[in-house]
Amino acid sequence: MLTETQHLHKLYQQFQHDIATLTTQLADLSTEAKQVKRQLGTDGHLDLGTYTETLDTFASIEANNRQIDTLNTRAQTAATRLAHAKLLLPQAYFAKLQLDYGDDDPEAYHLGKVGYIDAQANDLVYDWRAPVADAYYANRTGATSYQANGRDIPVTVLARQQFVIDHDQLLQVVNTQSAIGDPLLLAVLAENRSGGLQEITATIQQEQNAIIRESTHQVVLVDGVAGSGKTSVLLQRVAYQLYRHRDTWTSADILILTPNTAFSRYIRGVLPALGEAEPLTSTYANLIQAVGTRLGLTVTNLADNHLATLDRLLQQPFLPTPAGLSPQAYAQTDSQDSFLNRMQHAWRWLTAMQQLPADVSHWLDWDALAAQWHLATLTTYDQLYLLIKITNYQQTTTAALFVDEAQDYDADTWLMLQALFTKAQLTIVGDHRQRLTGQAPDIAAYFTNQTIQPLQLTTSYRATGAITTYFAQFAGDWQSRIKAVQANGLTPQTVTTADLKSVLDQLPIQNGQSVGIITPNQASADTLATQFPIAHHLTAAGHQTVQPGLNLMALPVAKGLEFDHAIIVDWTNPYYLDTETGDHRRYVATSRGTKTLTLITDSGPID
Ligand SMILES: Nc1ncnc2c1ncn2[C@@H]1O[C@H](COP(=O)(O)OP(=O)(O)OP(=O)(O)O)[C@@H](O)[C@H]1O
């Protein structure tokens, strides 16, 4: 029996060996493919003289095609194994499970960021997304079970170990019994946050695992407190879904809606670190613009829309023929049917009669229709919604839609997403306590036609105990539910009439750490940027994201981001004292720092 260190060395050597052999194999395959193609070119004359010659020619084309297919398959397999060996080289695995299936013959499973099979088809490393890994994330030893191929497999976890590995060095072994005081989790959380978000595969917690692996509902709706890992869980779930549907989906089947491009940059890199391609990300406004273009509409402004009213009108009967529609098409249905049913029927009838307009966007007379409904206007966004509902237009290229910072979307967004992604799987994560303006709608109410799983996350991982207690005071009736896992750390400081420079001088900022300077609005961020040119100025549409050193931004841009040290400038600004959403703003602002939190009540001049 090998010791763990010997096992790691053996595996490490195997990866090194395989990387070398697979690289050569891929080069050979590429040469072979070029030769076959060249041969195809030279043999390429079509001998179609006699019947037998024609058959011979086709048979030879067929044989060559088969040869190319085989070469392609071999190259793809080799390329995947090579990518996986390279990914596992720095950290072959992060955990080991000893499982007893009741036959007194315990089996050991090493879990890694991806699975690895040797040339003889032995599983050397199991993918963290494999069914058996579920027993690891249950976070305990003893009797448990996991789901595989729809069956419940009972099993006893005899031992559960976590490892810190650096290439061929086994740096630490942790025998874990439970998540409480999980030393590896605490070590990871204590690290600096001076770049983009990191993957959390090795330390996913049980409540997070439940969200990542939820597979029975069409809509998963997560309400989680600040720092509870909503974005991390969302990204791990993307990777999990890609694994679960690996025979049918690619990353192009996934779409992540993000609040802005700064945030898209912040999360970029997490999926490649898990061996998956970068999925598509988009803001809601960009998505709508793209869908609009497909239907011939230019949708640049989402404000002042009537989607909620239109949704009601669509469900009611509407007697006069809608302006622009042929009366004959509208007369195909009972006048008491809902407007939506009648219009969908009219659309199908016109399709059958080959009378559809060439330009769908001008199908109806929008201004006259608005007048029929006593509306001032139908914006292009309204028109798009009506067309999508009536034509049953589906965003079928997206198999799974992921929405982050969901609390910020209004009713119109949910109506539109519901109409566009009826067949897609939806994962929606948010925190209504982080809504900065107005009231967040009840998202579940928009998905009554789909099966929906509401889940909650109440443990906050991001910050020290003292910071977590501090921001929890702004969480309304969730205050007592928010739990911290980290030690207390430094008490948040409130500084009066101090200048930013002296505050920075007094903070225990270490090399490579990030500082987030958060202002109540864009104008004060812009002013501060001119006075503090060394700071990275993050804006919603800009291309910067969190970096080591000073980062400067208005609160709406700071959403979803985190820094080693957070400084809230102008803490007594009326923006934070607003009676309706002041608490939400203070909750978001004070939950951005992981190690220290400083509130400046009057930032004074900066020099
Ligand atoms: N299981 C975990 N293991 C290691 N780190 C974790 C874990 N869960 C969360 N974290 C870390 O906690 C921090 C907060 O995570 P994340 O940004 O995903 O939370 P969030 O709920 O989206 O926060 P917010 O709503 O405040 O934006 C990140 O640094 C993340 O890496």
The ligand as a MOL file (V3000), in Angstrom:
LIG
                    3D

  0  0  0     0  0            999 V3000
M  V30 BEGIN CTAB
M  V30 COUNTS 31 33 0 0 0
M  V30 BEGIN ATOM
M  V30 1 N -17.2290 27.3700 0.0530 0
M  V30 2 C -16.3650 28.3380 -0.0970 0
M  V30 3 N -15.0420 28.0960 -0.0410 0
M  V30 4 C -14.1380 29.0920 -0.1970 0
M  V30 5 N -14.4800 30.3680 -0.4050 0
M  V30 6 C -15.7810 30.6670 -0.4660 0
M  V30 7 C -16.7890 29.6790 -0.3190 0
M  V30 8 N -17.9960 30.2780 -0.4470 0
M  V30 9 C -17.7420 31.5860 -0.6610 0
M  V30 10 N -16.4240 31.8090 -0.6670 0
M  V30 11 C -15.7340 33.0860 -0.8500 0
M  V30 12 O -16.5090 34.0900 -0.2140 0
M  V30 13 C -16.4640 35.2870 -0.9700 0
M  V30 14 C -17.8680 35.7290 -1.3000 0
M  V30 15 O -18.3750 34.8990 -2.3230 0
M  V30 16 P -19.3400 35.4710 -3.4510 0
M  V30 17 O -18.8090 36.7460 -4.0030 0
M  V30 18 O -19.6320 34.3750 -4.3710 0
M  V30 19 O -20.6060 35.8070 -2.5270 0
M  V30 20 P -21.9730 36.5150 -2.9240 0
M  V30 21 O -23.0340 35.8830 -2.1050 0
M  V30 22 O -22.1460 36.5440 -4.3900 0
M  V30 23 O -21.7040 37.9680 -2.3480 0
M  V30 24 P -22.4470 39.3670 -2.6200 0
M  V30 25 O -23.9130 39.1230 -2.6730 0
M  V30 26 O -22.0630 40.1690 -1.4300 0
M  V30 27 O -21.8690 39.8930 -3.8510 0
M  V30 28 C -15.5920 34.9800 -2.1970 0
M  V30 29 O -14.2770 35.3740 -1.9160 0
M  V30 30 C -15.6610 33.4740 -2.3150 0
M  V30 31 O -14.5020 32.9460 -2.9240 0
M  V30 END ATOM
M  V30 BEGIN BOND
M  V30 1 1 1 2
M  V30 2 1 2 3
M  V30 3 2 2 7
M  V30 4 2 3 4
M  V30 5 1 4 5
M  V30 6 2 5 6
M  V30 7 1 6 7
M  V30 8 1 6 10
M  V30 9 1 7 8
M  V30 10 2 8 9
M  V30 11 1 9 10
M  V30 12 1 10 11
M  V30 13 1 11 12
M  V30 14 1 11 30
M  V30 15 1 12 13
M  V30 16 1 13 14
M  V30 17 1 13 28
M  V30 18 1 14 15
M  V30 19 1 15 16
M  V30 20 2 16 17
M  V30 21 1 16 18
M  V30 22 1 16 19
M  V30 23 1 19 20
M  V30 24 2 20 21
M  V30 25 1 20 22
M  V30 26 1 20 23
M  V30 27 1 23 24
M  V30 28 2 24 25
M  V30 29 1 24 26
M  V30 30 1 24 27
M  V30 31 1 28 29
M  V30 32 1 28 30
M  V30 33 1 30 31
M  V30 END BOND
M  V30 END CTAB
M  END
